[in-house]
Amino acid sequence: MEIIWMLIVGGIIGWLAGLITGSDVPGGIIGNIIAGFMGAWLGGLILGDWGPVVGGFAIIPAIIGSIILVLVVSFILRKMGQKNYHGHHA
């Protein structure tokens, strides 16, 4: 049951990060969960584990880490998309 709770909380964190940044996380629900987990890991590395902990995640660092992750991923995807777009017209 704890794993399901972690998946739900991870998904919500990823979804919130996408909402806050105005970027869609690729991969739908699975993408949100992955972004939440990776964001929590990144946030924990940068900010440590402080604040309220829900479902095994320190929520505030996890959300901040996920926002950073979503911004970086959407930036990279946008750059790749532009490169591919220009490549077709060459």
PEFEN-V449033 format. One record per pair of residues at least 6 apart in sequence whose C-alpha atoms are under 7 Angstrom apart, sorted by the first residue. I is the first residue (numbers start at 1). J is the second residue. Records with the same first field share a line. If there is no record, write none. Layout:
# PEFEN-V449033
I=J + J
This chain:
# PEFEN-V449033
5=55
6=55 + 56
7=33
9=55
10=33 + 36 + 37
11=29 + 32 + 33 + 36
13=36 + 63
14=32 + 33 + 35 + 36 + 66
15=32
17=63 + 66 + 67 + 70
18=24 + 25 + 70
21=67 + 71
23=74
25=31 + 32 + 70
35=66
36=66
38=66
39=62 + 63 + 65 + 66 + 69
40=57 + 61 + 62 + 63 + 65 + 66
42=65
43=61 + 62 + 64 + 65
44=61 + 62
47=61
49=58 + 61
50=58
51=58 + 59 + 60
52=58 + 59
53=59
